[in-house]
Amino acid sequence: MIDGLLLDTCIFSELRKSRTDPGVVSWMQGLRPDEAFLSALTIGEIRRGVELHRAKDAAAATALVHQHTVVTRNLADFERSGANTLNPFS
């Protein structure tokens, strides 16, 4: 059972663009505030402006432990982890 959605950095970054992907915007508008989460790792990536490979592994582990789905454009980054993933980009 999936308990929540763990948003990857690329999703958060997409929402900050002036020209966002319509699929991501539409998908986000359908969410309840209590079902989408940011990890401390994602916040760190945003602050540093960099994506770290180890952070992806830790994000996948976080999603697995909390039974969340990782929401990302970068499905291949999480493929081997066993975490559930979702790509809302159109």
PDB file of N, CA, C and O in Angstrom:
ATOM      1  N   MET A   1       0.842  -1.184   0.000  1.00  0.00           N
ATOM      2  CA  MET A   1       0.000   0.000   0.000  1.00  0.00           C
ATOM      3  C   MET A   1       0.887   1.247   0.000  1.00  0.00           C
ATOM      4  O   MET A   1       1.864   1.306   0.747  1.00  0.00           O
ATOM      5  N   ILE A   2       0.565   2.224  -0.811  1.00  0.00           N
ATOM      6  CA  ILE A   2       1.307   3.471  -0.900  1.00  0.00           C
ATOM      7  C   ILE A   2       0.677   4.475   0.061  1.00  0.00           C
ATOM      8  O   ILE A   2      -0.536   4.685   0.058  1.00  0.00           O
ATOM      9  N   ASP A   3       1.524   5.087   0.881  1.00  0.00           N
ATOM     10  CA  ASP A   3       1.041   5.995   1.911  1.00  0.00           C
ATOM     11  C   ASP A   3       1.212   7.466   1.558  1.00  0.00           C
ATOM     12  O   ASP A   3       0.565   8.318   2.165  1.00  0.00           O
ATOM     13  N   GLY A   4       2.068   7.785   0.591  1.00  0.00           N
ATOM     14  CA  GLY A   4       2.294   9.182   0.234  1.00  0.00           C
ATOM     15  C   GLY A   4       3.169   9.277  -0.999  1.00  0.00           C
ATOM     16  O   GLY A   4       3.595   8.264  -1.554  1.00  0.00           O
ATOM     17  N   LEU A   5       3.429  10.499  -1.420  1.00  0.00           N
ATOM     18  CA  LEU A   5       4.223  10.763  -2.612  1.00  0.00           C
ATOM     19  C   LEU A   5       5.429  11.603  -2.223  1.00  0.00           C
ATOM     20  O   LEU A   5       5.279  12.714  -1.715  1.00  0.00           O
ATOM     21  N   LEU A   6       6.612  11.080  -2.457  1.00  0.00           N
ATOM     22  CA  LEU A   6       7.856  11.775  -2.150  1.00  0.00           C
ATOM     23  C   LEU A   6       8.341  12.453  -3.426  1.00  0.00           C
ATOM     24  O   LEU A   6       8.768  11.781  -4.365  1.00  0.00           O
ATOM     25  N   LEU A   7       8.276  13.781  -3.461  1.00  0.00           N
ATOM     26  CA  LEU A   7       8.605  14.526  -4.680  1.00  0.00           C
ATOM     27  C   LEU A   7      10.111  14.656  -4.845  1.00  0.00           C
ATOM     28  O   LEU A   7      10.807  15.116  -3.940  1.00  0.00           O
ATOM     29  N   ASP A   8      10.605  14.249  -5.998  1.00  0.00           N
ATOM     30  CA  ASP A   8      12.018  14.381  -6.321  1.00  0.00           C
ATOM     31  C   ASP A   8      12.311  15.846  -6.658  1.00  0.00           C
ATOM     32  O   ASP A   8      11.397  16.622  -6.938  1.00  0.00           O
ATOM     33  N   THR A   9      13.583  16.211  -6.628  1.00  0.00           N
ATOM     34  CA  THR A   9      14.005  17.582  -6.887  1.00  0.00           C
ATOM     35  C   THR A   9      13.515  18.094  -8.235  1.00  0.00           C
ATOM     36  O   THR A   9      13.141  19.261  -8.348  1.00  0.00           O
ATOM     37  N   CYS A  10      13.507  17.244  -9.259  1.00  0.00           N
ATOM     38  CA  CYS A  10      13.100  17.698 -10.587  1.00  0.00           C
ATOM     39  C   CYS A  10      11.636  18.131 -10.619  1.00  0.00           C
ATOM     40  O   CYS A  10      11.273  18.993 -11.420  1.00  0.00           O
ATOM     41  N   ILE A  11      10.792  17.558  -9.771  1.00  0.00           N
ATOM     42  CA  ILE A  11       9.385  17.954  -9.719  1.00  0.00           C
ATOM     43  C   ILE A  11       9.268  19.339  -9.097  1.00  0.00           C
ATOM     44  O   ILE A  11       8.585  20.212  -9.632  1.00  0.00           O
ATOM     45  N   PHE A  12       9.932  19.535  -7.976  1.00  0.00           N
ATOM     46  CA  PHE A  12       9.921  20.841  -7.315  1.00  0.00           C
ATOM     47  C   PHE A  12      10.495  21.910  -8.247  1.00  0.00           C
ATOM     48  O   PHE A  12       9.941  23.004  -8.359  1.00  0.00           O
ATOM     49  N   SER A  13      11.593  21.593  -8.904  1.00  0.00           N
ATOM     50  CA  SER A  13      12.234  22.538  -9.824  1.00  0.00           C
ATOM     51  C   SER A  13      11.319  22.882 -10.987  1.00  0.00           C
ATOM     52  O   SER A  13      11.255  24.036 -11.410  1.00  0.00           O
ATOM     53  N   GLU A  14      10.617  21.895 -11.500  1.00  0.00           N
ATOM     54  CA  GLU A  14       9.696  22.125 -12.622  1.00  0.00           C
ATOM     55  C   GLU A  14       8.621  23.135 -12.243  1.00  0.00           C
ATOM     56  O   GLU A  14       8.248  23.981 -13.055  1.00  0.00           O
ATOM     57  N   LEU A  15       8.124  23.051 -11.023  1.00  0.00           N
ATOM     58  CA  LEU A  15       7.049  23.938 -10.587  1.00  0.00           C
ATOM     59  C   LEU A  15       7.521  25.378 -10.409  1.00  0.00           C
ATOM     60  O   LEU A  15       6.705  26.298 -10.353  1.00  0.00           O
ATOM     61  N   ARG A  16       8.822  25.573 -10.321  1.00  0.00           N
ATOM     62  CA  ARG A  16       9.377  26.923 -10.161  1.00  0.00           C
ATOM     63  C   ARG A  16       9.683  27.586 -11.502  1.00  0.00           C
ATOM     64  O   ARG A  16      10.017  28.771 -11.531  1.00  0.00           O
ATOM     65  N   LYS A  17       9.581  26.867 -12.592  1.00  0.00           N
ATOM     66  CA  LYS A  17       9.882  27.415 -13.917  1.00  0.00           C
ATOM     67  C   LYS A  17       8.762  28.341 -14.385  1.00  0.00           C
ATOM     68  O   LYS A  17       7.614  28.213 -13.959  1.00  0.00           O
ATOM     69  N   SER A  18       9.111  29.270 -15.264  1.00  0.00           N
ATOM     70  CA  SER A  18       8.087  30.152 -15.828  1.00  0.00           C
ATOM     71  C   SER A  18       7.220  29.403 -16.855  1.00  0.00           C
ATOM     72  O   SER A  18       6.047  29.729 -17.033  1.00  0.00           O
ATOM     73  N   ARG A  19       7.801  28.403 -17.523  1.00  0.00           N
ATOM     74  CA  ARG A  19       7.053  27.583 -18.484  1.00  0.00           C
ATOM     75  C   ARG A  19       7.078  26.138 -17.996  1.00  0.00           C
ATOM     76  O   ARG A  19       7.963  25.362 -18.358  1.00  0.00           O
ATOM     77  N   THR A  20       6.112  25.796 -17.186  1.00  0.00           N
ATOM     78  CA  THR A  20       6.084  24.458 -16.597  1.00  0.00           C
ATOM     79  C   THR A  20       5.424  23.452 -17.527  1.00  0.00           C
ATOM     80  O   THR A  20       4.643  23.808 -18.410  1.00  0.00           O
ATOM     81  N   ASP A  21       5.755  22.199 -17.307  1.00  0.00           N
ATOM     82  CA  ASP A  21       5.144  21.107 -18.057  1.00  0.00           C
ATOM     83  C   ASP A  21       3.676  21.011 -17.635  1.00  0.00           C
ATOM     84  O   ASP A  21       3.392  20.891 -16.444  1.00  0.00           O
ATOM     85  N   PRO A  22       2.737  21.061 -18.589  1.00  0.00           N
ATOM     86  CA  PRO A  22       1.318  21.023 -18.235  1.00  0.00           C
ATOM     87  C   PRO A  22       0.897  19.737 -17.518  1.00  0.00           C
ATOM     88  O   PRO A  22      -0.015  19.752 -16.691  1.00  0.00           O
ATOM     89  N   GLY A  23       1.560  18.639 -17.836  1.00  0.00           N
ATOM     90  CA  GLY A  23       1.224  17.383 -17.159  1.00  0.00           C
ATOM     91  C   GLY A  23       1.559  17.425 -15.679  1.00  0.00           C
ATOM     92  O   GLY A  23       0.804  16.915 -14.851  1.00  0.00           O
ATOM     93  N   VAL A  24       2.688  18.031 -15.346  1.00  0.00           N
ATOM     94  CA  VAL A  24       3.089  18.138 -13.945  1.00  0.00           C
ATOM     95  C   VAL A  24       2.139  19.067 -13.199  1.00  0.00           C
ATOM     96  O   VAL A  24       1.710  18.754 -12.088  1.00  0.00           O
ATOM     97  N   VAL A  25       1.811  20.201 -13.798  1.00  0.00           N
ATOM     98  CA  VAL A  25       0.905  21.161 -13.161  1.00  0.00           C
ATOM     99  C   VAL A  25      -0.454  20.516 -12.912  1.00  0.00           C
ATOM    100  O   VAL A  25      -1.011  20.620 -11.819  1.00  0.00           O
ATOM    101  N   SER A  26      -0.975  19.859 -13.923  1.00  0.00           N
ATOM    102  CA  SER A  26      -2.282  19.195 -13.804  1.00  0.00           C
ATOM    103  C   SER A  26      -2.246  18.125 -12.720  1.00  0.00           C
ATOM    104  O   SER A  26      -3.162  18.021 -11.904  1.00  0.00           O
ATOM    105  N   TRP A  27      -1.189  17.341 -12.722  1.00  0.00           N
ATOM    106  CA  TRP A  27      -1.061  16.272 -11.733  1.00  0.00           C
ATOM    107  C   TRP A  27      -0.983  16.844 -10.321  1.00  0.00           C
ATOM    108  O   TRP A  27      -1.633  16.334  -9.409  1.00  0.00           O
ATOM    109  N   MET A  28      -0.185  17.908 -10.134  1.00  0.00           N
ATOM    110  CA  MET A  28      -0.036  18.509  -8.807  1.00  0.00           C
ATOM    111  C   MET A  28      -1.346  19.116  -8.312  1.00  0.00           C
ATOM    112  O   MET A  28      -1.652  19.050  -7.122  1.00  0.00           O
ATOM    113  N   GLN A  29      -2.110  19.701  -9.215  1.00  0.00           N
ATOM    114  CA  GLN A  29      -3.388  20.305  -8.829  1.00  0.00           C
ATOM    115  C   GLN A  29      -4.382  19.272  -8.311  1.00  0.00           C
ATOM    116  O   GLN A  29      -5.309  19.612  -7.577  1.00  0.00           O
ATOM    117  N   GLY A  30      -4.191  18.025  -8.690  1.00  0.00           N
ATOM    118  CA  GLY A  30      -5.081  16.960  -8.233  1.00  0.00           C
ATOM    119  C   GLY A  30      -4.695  16.352  -6.890  1.00  0.00           C
ATOM    120  O   GLY A  30      -5.386  15.467  -6.384  1.00  0.00           O
ATOM    121  N   LEU A  31      -3.593  16.823  -6.312  1.00  0.00           N
ATOM    122  CA  LEU A  31      -3.127  16.265  -5.037  1.00  0.00           C
ATOM    123  C   LEU A  31      -3.733  16.977  -3.841  1.00  0.00           C
ATOM    124  O   LEU A  31      -4.051  18.165  -3.898  1.00  0.00           O
ATOM    125  N   ARG A  32      -3.883  16.238  -2.771  1.00  0.00           N
ATOM    126  CA  ARG A  32      -4.222  16.838  -1.477  1.00  0.00           C
ATOM    127  C   ARG A  32      -2.905  17.248  -0.811  1.00  0.00           C
ATOM    128  O   ARG A  32      -1.887  16.583  -1.003  1.00  0.00           O
ATOM    129  N   PRO A  33      -2.912  18.318  -0.042  1.00  0.00           N
ATOM    130  CA  PRO A  33      -1.671  18.765   0.609  1.00  0.00           C
ATOM    131  C   PRO A  33      -1.032  17.719   1.525  1.00  0.00           C
ATOM    132  O   PRO A  33       0.182  17.733   1.728  1.00  0.00           O
ATOM    133  N   ASP A  34      -1.831  16.828   2.069  1.00  0.00           N
ATOM    134  CA  ASP A  34      -1.296  15.854   3.019  1.00  0.00           C
ATOM    135  C   ASP A  34      -0.745  14.591   2.357  1.00  0.00           C
ATOM    136  O   ASP A  34      -0.355  13.657   3.057  1.00  0.00           O
ATOM    137  N   GLU A  35      -0.705  14.542   1.022  1.00  0.00           N
ATOM    138  CA  GLU A  35      -0.184  13.331   0.383  1.00  0.00           C
ATOM    139  C   GLU A  35       1.134  13.535  -0.352  1.00  0.00           C
ATOM    140  O   GLU A  35       1.703  12.567  -0.856  1.00  0.00           O
ATOM    141  N   ALA A  36       1.637  14.765  -0.427  1.00  0.00           N
ATOM    142  CA  ALA A  36       2.903  15.039  -1.117  1.00  0.00           C
ATOM    143  C   ALA A  36       3.944  15.509  -0.101  1.00  0.00           C
ATOM    144  O   ALA A  36       3.661  16.340   0.763  1.00  0.00           O
ATOM    145  N   PHE A  37       5.164  14.954  -0.224  1.00  0.00           N
ATOM    146  CA  PHE A  37       6.221  15.249   0.743  1.00  0.00           C
ATOM    147  C   PHE A  37       7.519  15.600   0.029  1.00  0.00           C
ATOM    148  O   PHE A  37       7.777  15.128  -1.078  1.00  0.00           O
ATOM    149  N   LEU A  38       8.334  16.434   0.673  1.00  0.00           N
ATOM    150  CA  LEU A  38       9.706  16.705   0.249  1.00  0.00           C
ATOM    151  C   LEU A  38      10.619  16.112   1.311  1.00  0.00           C
ATOM    152  O   LEU A  38      10.351  16.246   2.505  1.00  0.00           O
ATOM    153  N   SER A  39      11.686  15.464   0.889  1.00  0.00           N
ATOM    154  CA  SER A  39      12.642  14.945   1.859  1.00  0.00           C
ATOM    155  C   SER A  39      13.658  16.037   2.194  1.00  0.00           C
ATOM    156  O   SER A  39      13.821  16.997   1.442  1.00  0.00           O
ATOM    157  N   ALA A  40      14.331  15.880   3.318  1.00  0.00           N
ATOM    158  CA  ALA A  40      15.403  16.806   3.687  1.00  0.00           C
ATOM    159  C   ALA A  40      16.489  16.800   2.616  1.00  0.00           C
ATOM    160  O   ALA A  40      17.147  17.816   2.391  1.00  0.00           O
ATOM    161  N   LEU A  41      16.676  15.664   1.958  1.00  0.00           N
ATOM    162  CA  LEU A  41      17.676  15.569   0.889  1.00  0.00           C
ATOM    163  C   LEU A  41      17.304  16.449  -0.299  1.00  0.00           C
ATOM    164  O   LEU A  41      18.169  17.102  -0.884  1.00  0.00           O
ATOM    165  N   THR A  42      16.041  16.469  -0.652  1.00  0.00           N
ATOM    166  CA  THR A  42      15.586  17.310  -1.753  1.00  0.00           C
ATOM    167  C   THR A  42      15.775  18.780  -1.402  1.00  0.00           C
ATOM    168  O   THR A  42      16.219  19.567  -2.238  1.00  0.00           O
ATOM    169  N   ILE A  43      15.446  19.148  -0.187  1.00  0.00           N
ATOM    170  CA  ILE A  43      15.640  20.534   0.254  1.00  0.00           C
ATOM    171  C   ILE A  43      17.115  20.903   0.185  1.00  0.00           C
ATOM    172  O   ILE A  43      17.460  22.010  -0.230  1.00  0.00           O
ATOM    173  N   GLY A  44      17.989  19.983   0.588  1.00  0.00           N
ATOM    174  CA  GLY A  44      19.426  20.222   0.490  1.00  0.00           C
ATOM    175  C   GLY A  44      19.880  20.390  -0.952  1.00  0.00           C
ATOM    176  O   GLY A  44      20.704  21.257  -1.246  1.00  0.00           O
ATOM    177  N   GLU A  45      19.349  19.565  -1.854  1.00  0.00           N
ATOM    178  CA  GLU A  45      19.701  19.679  -3.276  1.00  0.00           C
ATOM    179  C   GLU A  45      19.262  21.032  -3.826  1.00  0.00           C
ATOM    180  O   GLU A  45      19.987  21.657  -4.601  1.00  0.00           O
ATOM    181  N   ILE A  46      18.082  21.482  -3.427  1.00  0.00           N
ATOM    182  CA  ILE A  46      17.568  22.767  -3.896  1.00  0.00           C
ATOM    183  C   ILE A  46      18.466  23.898  -3.380  1.00  0.00           C
ATOM    184  O   ILE A  46      18.803  24.815  -4.129  1.00  0.00           O
ATOM    185  N   ARG A  47      18.843  23.833  -2.133  1.00  0.00           N
ATOM    186  CA  ARG A  47      19.714  24.866  -1.559  1.00  0.00           C
ATOM    187  C   ARG A  47      21.069  24.899  -2.240  1.00  0.00           C
ATOM    188  O   ARG A  47      21.609  25.978  -2.484  1.00  0.00           O
ATOM    189  N   ARG A  48      21.621  23.752  -2.547  1.00  0.00           N
ATOM    190  CA  ARG A  48      22.941  23.683  -3.170  1.00  0.00           C
ATOM    191  C   ARG A  48      22.888  23.846  -4.684  1.00  0.00           C
ATOM    192  O   ARG A  48      23.888  24.182  -5.318  1.00  0.00           O
ATOM    193  N   GLY A  49      21.711  23.604  -5.256  1.00  0.00           N
ATOM    194  CA  GLY A  49      21.573  23.702  -6.705  1.00  0.00           C
ATOM    195  C   GLY A  49      22.210  22.535  -7.440  1.00  0.00           C
ATOM    196  O   GLY A  49      22.536  22.641  -8.622  1.00  0.00           O
ATOM    197  N   VAL A  50      22.389  21.415  -6.733  1.00  0.00           N
ATOM    198  CA  VAL A  50      23.042  20.257  -7.337  1.00  0.00           C
ATOM    199  C   VAL A  50      22.244  19.004  -7.020  1.00  0.00           C
ATOM    200  O   VAL A  50      21.576  18.926  -5.989  1.00  0.00           O
ATOM    201  N   GLU A  51      22.320  18.022  -7.917  1.00  0.00           N
ATOM    202  CA  GLU A  51      21.753  16.710  -7.622  1.00  0.00           C
ATOM    203  C   GLU A  51      22.886  15.763  -7.296  1.00  0.00           C
ATOM    204  O   GLU A  51      23.838  15.639  -8.067  1.00  0.00           O
ATOM    205  N   LEU A  52      22.793  15.102  -6.177  1.00  0.00           N
ATOM    206  CA  LEU A  52      23.818  14.165  -5.745  1.00  0.00           C
ATOM    207  C   LEU A  52      23.309  12.742  -5.906  1.00  0.00           C
ATOM    208  O   LEU A  52      22.180  12.432  -5.526  1.00  0.00           O
ATOM    209  N   HIS A  53      24.159  11.866  -6.478  1.00  0.00           N
ATOM    210  CA  HIS A  53      23.748  10.481  -6.711  1.00  0.00           C
ATOM    211  C   HIS A  53      23.391   9.774  -5.403  1.00  0.00           C
ATOM    212  O   HIS A  53      22.409   9.034  -5.347  1.00  0.00           O
ATOM    213  N   ARG A  54      24.177   9.995  -4.358  1.00  0.00           N
ATOM    214  CA  ARG A  54      23.881   9.341  -3.072  1.00  0.00           C
ATOM    215  C   ARG A  54      22.555   9.820  -2.505  1.00  0.00           C
ATOM    216  O   ARG A  54      21.867   9.069  -1.814  1.00  0.00           O
ATOM    217  N   ALA A  55      22.196  11.052  -2.789  1.00  0.00           N
ATOM    218  CA  ALA A  55      20.915  11.567  -2.311  1.00  0.00           C
ATOM    219  C   ALA A  55      19.762  10.789  -2.940  1.00  0.00           C
ATOM    220  O   ALA A  55      18.732  10.583  -2.298  1.00  0.00           O
ATOM    221  N   LYS A  56      19.928  10.357  -4.189  1.00  0.00           N
ATOM    222  CA  LYS A  56      18.884   9.559  -4.842  1.00  0.00           C
ATOM    223  C   LYS A  56      18.699   8.235  -4.129  1.00  0.00           C
ATOM    224  O   LYS A  56      17.571   7.788  -3.920  1.00  0.00           O
ATOM    225  N   ASP A  57      19.811   7.604  -3.753  1.00  0.00           N
ATOM    226  CA  ASP A  57      19.730   6.332  -3.028  1.00  0.00           C
ATOM    227  C   ASP A  57      19.024   6.520  -1.695  1.00  0.00           C
ATOM    228  O   ASP A  57      18.191   5.704  -1.300  1.00  0.00           O
ATOM    229  N   ALA A  58      19.364   7.600  -1.005  1.00  0.00           N
ATOM    230  CA  ALA A  58      18.737   7.873   0.294  1.00  0.00           C
ATOM    231  C   ALA A  58      17.261   8.206   0.124  1.00  0.00           C
ATOM    232  O   ALA A  58      16.438   7.806   0.948  1.00  0.00           O
ATOM    233  N   ALA A  59      16.917   8.932  -0.932  1.00  0.00           N
ATOM    234  CA  ALA A  59      15.509   9.243  -1.193  1.00  0.00           C
ATOM    235  C   ALA A  59      14.722   7.971  -1.473  1.00  0.00           C
ATOM    236  O   ALA A  59      13.596   7.816  -1.001  1.00  0.00           O
ATOM    237  N   ALA A  60      15.309   7.065  -2.238  1.00  0.00           N
ATOM    238  CA  ALA A  60      14.645   5.791  -2.524  1.00  0.00           C
ATOM    239  C   ALA A  60      14.443   4.996  -1.238  1.00  0.00           C
ATOM    240  O   ALA A  60      13.387   4.399  -1.030  1.00  0.00           O
ATOM    241  N   ALA A  61      15.454   4.991  -0.383  1.00  0.00           N
ATOM    242  CA  ALA A  61      15.343   4.285   0.897  1.00  0.00           C
ATOM    243  C   ALA A  61      14.247   4.900   1.763  1.00  0.00           C
ATOM    244  O   ALA A  61      13.481   4.185   2.408  1.00  0.00           O
ATOM    245  N   THR A  62      14.178   6.228   1.771  1.00  0.00           N
ATOM    246  CA  THR A  62      13.132   6.924   2.530  1.00  0.00           C
ATOM    247  C   THR A  62      11.756   6.536   2.020  1.00  0.00           C
ATOM    248  O   THR A  62      10.847   6.266   2.805  1.00  0.00           O
ATOM    249  N   ALA A  63      11.607   6.510   0.713  1.00  0.00           N
ATOM    250  CA  ALA A  63      10.320   6.139   0.120  1.00  0.00           C
ATOM    251  C   ALA A  63       9.946   4.702   0.482  1.00  0.00           C
ATOM    252  O   ALA A  63       8.791   4.417   0.797  1.00  0.00           O
ATOM    253  N   LEU A  64      10.912   3.814   0.437  1.00  0.00           N
ATOM    254  CA  LEU A  64      10.642   2.411   0.779  1.00  0.00           C
ATOM    255  C   LEU A  64      10.222   2.261   2.238  1.00  0.00           C
ATOM    256  O   LEU A  64       9.264   1.549   2.540  1.00  0.00           O
ATOM    257  N   VAL A  65      10.931   2.923   3.136  1.00  0.00           N
ATOM    258  CA  VAL A  65      10.641   2.809   4.575  1.00  0.00           C
ATOM    259  C   VAL A  65       9.255   3.359   4.904  1.00  0.00           C
ATOM    260  O   VAL A  65       8.528   2.785   5.716  1.00  0.00           O
ATOM    261  N   HIS A  66       8.897   4.469   4.271  1.00  0.00           N
ATOM    262  CA  HIS A  66       7.623   5.126   4.582  1.00  0.00           C
ATOM    263  C   HIS A  66       6.500   4.745   3.625  1.00  0.00           C
ATOM    264  O   HIS A  66       5.401   5.296   3.697  1.00  0.00           O
ATOM    265  N   GLN A  67       6.777   3.803   2.730  1.00  0.00           N
ATOM    266  CA  GLN A  67       5.796   3.333   1.748  1.00  0.00           C
ATOM    267  C   GLN A  67       5.258   4.479   0.895  1.00  0.00           C
ATOM    268  O   GLN A  67       4.056   4.575   0.646  1.00  0.00           O
ATOM    269  N   HIS A  68       6.177   5.351   0.450  1.00  0.00           N
ATOM    270  CA  HIS A  68       5.833   6.452  -0.440  1.00  0.00           C
ATOM    271  C   HIS A  68       6.198   6.069  -1.874  1.00  0.00           C
ATOM    272  O   HIS A  68       6.977   5.144  -2.103  1.00  0.00           O
ATOM    273  N   THR A  69       5.636   6.778  -2.812  1.00  0.00           N
ATOM    274  CA  THR A  69       6.006   6.680  -4.214  1.00  0.00           C
ATOM    275  C   THR A  69       6.891   7.867  -4.543  1.00  0.00           C
ATOM    276  O   THR A  69       6.552   8.999  -4.199  1.00  0.00           O
ATOM    277  N   VAL A  70       8.010   7.635  -5.196  1.00  0.00           N
ATOM    278  CA  VAL A  70       8.896   8.722  -5.608  1.00  0.00           C
ATOM    279  C   VAL A  70       8.353   9.314  -6.904  1.00  0.00           C
ATOM    280  O   VAL A  70       8.193   8.609  -7.900  1.00  0.00           O
ATOM    281  N   VAL A  71       8.070  10.619  -6.882  1.00  0.00           N
ATOM    282  CA  VAL A  71       7.558  11.304  -8.057  1.00  0.00           C
ATOM    283  C   VAL A  71       8.730  12.014  -8.719  1.00  0.00           C
ATOM    284  O   VAL A  71       9.325  12.918  -8.132  1.00  0.00           O
ATOM    285  N   THR A  72       9.064  11.603  -9.951  1.00  0.00           N
ATOM    286  CA  THR A  72      10.265  12.093 -10.610  1.00  0.00           C
ATOM    287  C   THR A  72      10.160  11.976 -12.117  1.00  0.00           C
ATOM    288  O   THR A  72       9.376  11.184 -12.639  1.00  0.00           O
ATOM    289  N   ARG A  73      10.945  12.759 -12.797  1.00  0.00           N
ATOM    290  CA  ARG A  73      11.103  12.598 -14.251  1.00  0.00           C
ATOM    291  C   ARG A  73      12.188  11.557 -14.505  1.00  0.00           C
ATOM    292  O   ARG A  73      12.223  10.921 -15.558  1.00  0.00           O
ATOM    293  N   ASN A  74      13.060  11.397 -13.537  1.00  0.00           N
ATOM    294  CA  ASN A  74      14.253  10.566 -13.666  1.00  0.00           C
ATOM    295  C   ASN A  74      13.998   9.141 -13.166  1.00  0.00           C
ATOM    296  O   ASN A  74      14.607   8.708 -12.187  1.00  0.00           O
ATOM    297  N   LEU A  75      13.118   8.427 -13.823  1.00  0.00           N
ATOM    298  CA  LEU A  75      12.740   7.081 -13.384  1.00  0.00           C
ATOM    299  C   LEU A  75      13.942   6.140 -13.299  1.00  0.00           C
ATOM    300  O   LEU A  75      14.011   5.305 -12.397  1.00  0.00           O
ATOM    301  N   ALA A  76      14.874   6.268 -14.219  1.00  0.00           N
ATOM    302  CA  ALA A  76      16.036   5.377 -14.238  1.00  0.00           C
ATOM    303  C   ALA A  76      16.881   5.516 -12.967  1.00  0.00           C
ATOM    304  O   ALA A  76      17.534   4.560 -12.550  1.00  0.00           O
ATOM    305  N   ASP A  77      16.869   6.704 -12.351  1.00  0.00           N
ATOM    306  CA  ASP A  77      17.640   6.918 -11.123  1.00  0.00           C
ATOM    307  C   ASP A  77      17.146   6.041  -9.978  1.00  0.00           C
ATOM    308  O   ASP A  77      17.898   5.752  -9.047  1.00  0.00           O
ATOM    309  N   PHE A  78      15.891   5.618 -10.042  1.00  0.00           N
ATOM    310  CA  PHE A  78      15.288   4.867  -8.941  1.00  0.00           C
ATOM    311  C   PHE A  78      14.943   3.434  -9.314  1.00  0.00           C
ATOM    312  O   PHE A  78      14.463   2.671  -8.477  1.00  0.00           O
ATOM    313  N   GLU A  79      15.183   3.069 -10.558  1.00  0.00           N
ATOM    314  CA  GLU A  79      14.758   1.774 -11.091  1.00  0.00           C
ATOM    315  C   GLU A  79      15.237   0.584 -10.259  1.00  0.00           C
ATOM    316  O   GLU A  79      14.449  -0.302  -9.931  1.00  0.00           O
ATOM    317  N   ARG A  80      16.514   0.563  -9.922  1.00  0.00           N
ATOM    318  CA  ARG A  80      17.079  -0.592  -9.206  1.00  0.00           C
ATOM    319  C   ARG A  80      16.764  -0.597  -7.717  1.00  0.00           C
ATOM    320  O   ARG A  80      17.015  -1.596  -7.043  1.00  0.00           O
ATOM    321  N   SER A  81      16.226   0.485  -7.193  1.00  0.00           N
ATOM    322  CA  SER A  81      15.992   0.590  -5.751  1.00  0.00           C
ATOM    323  C   SER A  81      14.811  -0.250  -5.275  1.00  0.00           C
ATOM    324  O   SER A  81      14.765  -0.662  -4.116  1.00  0.00           O
ATOM    325  N   GLY A  82      13.865  -0.500  -6.161  1.00  0.00           N
ATOM    326  CA  GLY A  82      12.656  -1.204  -5.754  1.00  0.00           C
ATOM    327  C   GLY A  82      11.556  -0.267  -5.277  1.00  0.00           C
ATOM    328  O   GLY A  82      10.454  -0.713  -4.957  1.00  0.00           O
ATOM    329  N   ALA A  83      11.854   1.043  -5.227  1.00  0.00           N
ATOM    330  CA  ALA A  83      10.839   2.016  -4.813  1.00  0.00           C
ATOM    331  C   ALA A  83       9.821   2.202  -5.939  1.00  0.00           C
ATOM    332  O   ALA A  83      10.174   2.155  -7.117  1.00  0.00           O
ATOM    333  N   ASN A  84       8.574   2.411  -5.574  1.00  0.00           N
ATOM    334  CA  ASN A  84       7.551   2.741  -6.560  1.00  0.00           C
ATOM    335  C   ASN A  84       7.835   4.139  -7.094  1.00  0.00           C
ATOM    336  O   ASN A  84       8.245   5.021  -6.339  1.00  0.00           O
ATOM    337  N   THR A  85       7.623   4.343  -8.380  1.00  0.00           N
ATOM    338  CA  THR A  85       7.876   5.648  -8.996  1.00  0.00           C
ATOM    339  C   THR A  85       6.684   6.083  -9.839  1.00  0.00           C
ATOM    340  O   THR A  85       5.857   5.273 -10.255  1.00  0.00           O
ATOM    341  N   LEU A  86       6.626   7.397 -10.076  1.00  0.00           N
ATOM    342  CA  LEU A  86       5.575   7.973 -10.897  1.00  0.00           C
ATOM    343  C   LEU A  86       6.173   9.153 -11.641  1.00  0.00           C
ATOM    344  O   LEU A  86       6.843   9.989 -11.035  1.00  0.00           O
ATOM    345  N   ASN A  87       5.943   9.234 -12.946  1.00  0.00           N
ATOM    346  CA  ASN A  87       6.411  10.339 -13.769  1.00  0.00           C
ATOM    347  C   ASN A  87       5.196  11.123 -14.254  1.00  0.00           C
ATOM    348  O   ASN A  87       4.469  10.636 -15.119  1.00  0.00           O
ATOM    349  N   PRO A  88       4.948  12.346 -13.713  1.00  0.00           N
ATOM    350  CA  PRO A  88       3.778  13.112 -14.115  1.00  0.00           C
ATOM    351  C   PRO A  88       4.010  13.979 -15.346  1.00  0.00           C
ATOM    352  O   PRO A  88       3.093  14.674 -15.785  1.00  0.00           O
ATOM    353  N   PHE A  89       5.219  13.955 -15.916  1.00  0.00           N
ATOM    354  CA  PHE A  89       5.489  14.768 -17.092  1.00  0.00           C
ATOM    355  C   PHE A  89       4.722  14.222 -18.284  1.00  0.00           C
ATOM    356  O   PHE A  89       4.581  13.011 -18.454  1.00  0.00           O
ATOM    357  N   SER A  90       4.224  15.146 -19.113  1.00  0.00           N
ATOM    358  CA  SER A  90       3.437  14.707 -20.276  1.00  0.00           C
ATOM    359  C   SER A  90       4.335  14.403 -21.449  1.00  0.00           C
ATOM    360  O   SER A  90       3.851  14.021 -22.514  1.00  0.00           O
TER     361      SER A  90
END
